[in-house]
Amino acid sequence: MHPAPFCRFLRLIGLLALPTLLHAAERPAPPRPNIVMIVADDHGLDALGCYGNPVIKTPHLDALAADGTRFTHAFCTTASCSPSRSVILSGQQNHRNGMYGLQHDDHHFQSFDSVKGLPVLLGEAGYRTARIGKFHVAPESAYTFQTVLSGGAANDPATIGRSPVAMAERTREFLESKDARPFFLYFASDDPHRANAVLPSGKPTFDTYPEPNSFGNRPAGYPGIDPVRYRPADVRVPTYLPDTPACRAELAEYYQAVSRLDQGVGRLIALLKAAGRYEDTLILYLSDNGAAFPGAKTTLYDPGMRLPLIVRVPGRQHPGAVQSAMVTWADLTPTLLDVAGATVDRTRFDGRSFRAALDGAEVKDWDTVFASHSFHEITMYYPMRVVRTRQHKLILNLAHELPYPFALDLIKSPTWISATASGGQLYGRRSIEKFLHRPRLELYDLERDPDEINNLADSPAHAAVQANLLTRLKDFQTATKAPWFHYWSYR
Amino acid sequence: MHPAPFCRFLRLIGLLALPTLLHAAERPAPPRPNIVMIVADDHGLDALGCYGNPVIKTPHLDALAADGTRFTHAFCTTASCSPSRSVILSGQQNHRNGMYGLQHDDHHFQSFDSVKGLPVLLGEAGYRTARIGKFHVAPESAYTFQTVLSGGAANDPATIGRSPVAMAERTREFLESKDARPFFLYFASDDPHRANAVLPSGKPTFDTYPEPNSFGNRPAGYPGIDPVRYRPADVRVPTYLPDTPACRAELAEYYQAVSRLDQGVGRLIALLKAAGRYEDTLILYLSDNGAAFPGAKTTLYDPGMRLPLIVRVPGRQHPGAVQSAMVTWADLTPTLLDVAGATVDRTRFDGRSFRAALDGAEVKDWDTVFASHSFHEITMYYPMRVVRTRQHKLILNLAHELPYPFALDLIKSPTWISATASGGQLYGRRSIEKFLHRPRLELYDLERDPDEINNLADSPAHAAVQANLLTRLKDFQTATKAPWFHYWSYR
């Protein structure tokens, strides 16, 4: 619960810089700020203090939100790690950039060679660029960072992505450099992803039942981390999960991994402050997709796609602002290029800049998002196309005849096993049968039914809403050159 | 019907070499023969004179068979172009080498970087290597040929792969080289694949209905080709196809494309003879998968997977031999490395050398083959695993809940459209309903039911056969590291 002494010391350095901070609101934003993008792995919206969870300890993320803008309606466009990261780093839907599924192992998906990602474009715009931690996109040429501070294979228990304070420490030299160019640091943890053992074949196994997954927590701890442990009785079980001992035990582990990552964020920000770069650096915190529990990650229900996004803009006017504009990860690359003043052909992006929303200002015409999932593992084929407004969500399940396929880490989760093995009919508020077997169209009224249980598709009262959303979804498919679009013509 | 004058001239050169040919049977095989592998695109077993079709004109292929060995039970292991070629060139099942589906355009599948293909291994063994025509595998590093005589994009109407005599002519310098090393020439036509137009988006369109697909035939013809045209009334409609005017019109076009390819083969062999290399060159003719008609290509019914294989071994003993050993395209790389005397770690291959069968000799223990299909286009997910003995075939349809998905060129085929649009219930001898909706397991007695219509899966009388085949299929999945294998554990 308590920050390590060194961490306290760094906070003190931050406090010493307070007079500078107080003047920040009066200064104009630097024309080309540094950019630090922190990307968590499977961190859902419900597991942050600043998003309303009263139990989990995320003081550094809460402080970032208090000093920046917290987005309440930010969405990934696909709830699978590699594809989502390819959207973050390309500004294109994954079905357009070619990263249809996971990059590692047998899955082997990668973006088209023609893709020119954010780090390449920022590099061309004069930024120095570095990444550390989980990469998980390919090919390297489409997403080249000038410097790789430390890489890490996906699902490798020994990756540095599990040791966020050590990660932060490795960025020190990059942050302290006297290079006059602005910088872009991509900081991607493996926390709070589920952890695995590695079988002799090289494949990961997540088979811990009945013990909870460790989420990377280990008795030996991690350098610079003061572990924050939780009692299963104390966690808040979100409505999409079953309130079972197995689930509570897993949530406690998950919380601990989130708190570990939070300390890494704290260390990184402290290093930025110590290097005198906090006041000219735009900081983003986001997650690739929802939590690694069935019902979130790999689905496009809200727990899978509605995610934390905290942005701290240098020289900002409204600390602690809350922003309700509906933005997606496809908007990140155009936004950051806009912030960087880079001249880029914007027609290549499926997203658009939400720079105007970065300071909590009310912006218009940010009320619809689109999402697209095709694969997670190569064996997990379940293409979905989604349009979501503030009130409604329409999901088109293109392969709805298949039982919903599971990610390897989710099918083995004690949360799922315990819910299904007990013979119960429900998983969270959804029936297990409906979770596994989905219709071609799902239409939900999110205002009346935030849990997305009551499917209104083909309800006569919603025919006009459905027809309108379906038209918009088809337009989206056409505009983003969706390879699955031809299905419309014969299914 | 008549060879062009230049072709006649080259044939004359061949005839002049006749005294040499007559002595060939007495000479021992050279220790390291040259290798010419001719790979046709979508050429089914029923469209060759030497395999019993009395209508189609394939005189050069028939001559090759008469001078070599004709295999009656040769099989691809996946009936889709890129994956099948990856098997041919790697000796590994496509689900092991990573080439799960098509390489080009959005599909973007490619083998793992760790794959070391036949041209690489033959190059390391001291061969000079060249390819011409359709490649369709990736990455280039896994399948590097030292020389690319002429490449060609898939589904490009202007590819040289449609002009097989021109292709042959471009190999002349390579064949005539005085380089002392043996050579490996990979000669891959686009014939007799369906042809397409290219839309402004770059995507191919096969929409010609009610006109038949041209199969690359064009009024202007091709250099060196004497077009052989067929009347729809004359073609032989195989039992898997509907005997309709639309299908007959398409078969006539298909036959013409096959006869064009045959002339390219004739020119290539004439050039080999003219260069004095016919007697030290092993020549193979095969097709990547069955004909581009629904019911063959992309299925693992016999019209999709049982294919022509003609092999002419230098210094051979039994011209016109017929070989009934059951071999697959996974066996080709180990066989050719064996022929080349290359020392290679053979555990990397899923196939094995059938060198002993190359001269028509009776060989034992070649009575079972395995096959594996996952994708064609990225949108066409339909993993199947197959074991076939002389009498039985067991097909495991892993995504059987889906309607059977169509390749883009097949869904648009007038053959299919006319069969379904007329309201008929049958396509060939199979019900359309059963073609589109398949059970998890299909078991056929090929001796009694060569059309694979009467599904014996779960028939009590065949329980022992089915259990045995299922065990062998699981063993195959384990041995070949099939990524879909984990489905067994929870489906």
Interface residues (C-beta under 8 A of the other chain):
Chain A: G98 Y100 D106 H108 F109 Q110 F112 S201 S374 E377 I378 T379 Y381 P383 A399 E401 L402 P403 F406 L408 I411 K481 P483 W484 H486 Y487 Y490 R491
Chain B: G98 Y100 D106 H107 H108 F109 Q110 F112 S201 S374 E377 I378 T379 Y381 P383 A399 E401 L402 P403 F406 L408 I411 K481 P483 W484 H486 Y487 Y490 R491
